[in-house]
């Protein structure tokens, strides 16, 4: 019996975009619920006490953290694998995702900056976030696209999704184009199925 999936998401959420991209690429039916900024601090706390998106509701259970949600989706819907073939390739994919998730995304998170740099204006925060992402992406570059234009190995994976999503986030913050990552994003969009599954396609 097909499980009913409900995804609590928010426009502009980098973490939510990752999960949506995976669900759409795998063509998994789900109901998407947009969580407003006001709800994040009020009614949504009854669903996810942490107060952030994404959150996936499955048969009365709620799953949080984008990587954990994606791993669940991979295990439950194994068709069109997005996590790599061999054990070494899967480790490489997870390594990229972990770097993006923990080393790039978390330090520039709006909540983190609000706590540690409350004196910054919104514009200054945007500039700092873009600069941080660009610096980290430049460090990551040498680990990507060694075997093909895809991030890891020769097939589309969640490593591509994590990398492309965080690059787009930096561009939204005003970061200048990074040729390597721009080329990677355009390569992904040359594949009709990948582009069709990409949430909130931007001109970047």
Secondary structure, DSSP 8 states (H G I E B T S, - for coil): ----EEEEE-TT-HHHHHHHHHHHHTT---EEEE--HHHHTTGGGGT-TT--S-EEEETTEEEESHHHHHHHHHHHS-SS--S-SSHHHHHHHHHHHHIIIIIIITTT-HHHHHHH-TTS-HHHHHHHHHHHHHHHHHHHGGGSSSSSSSSSTTS--HHHHHHHHHHHHHHHTT----HHHHHHHHHHHTSHHHHHH-SS----
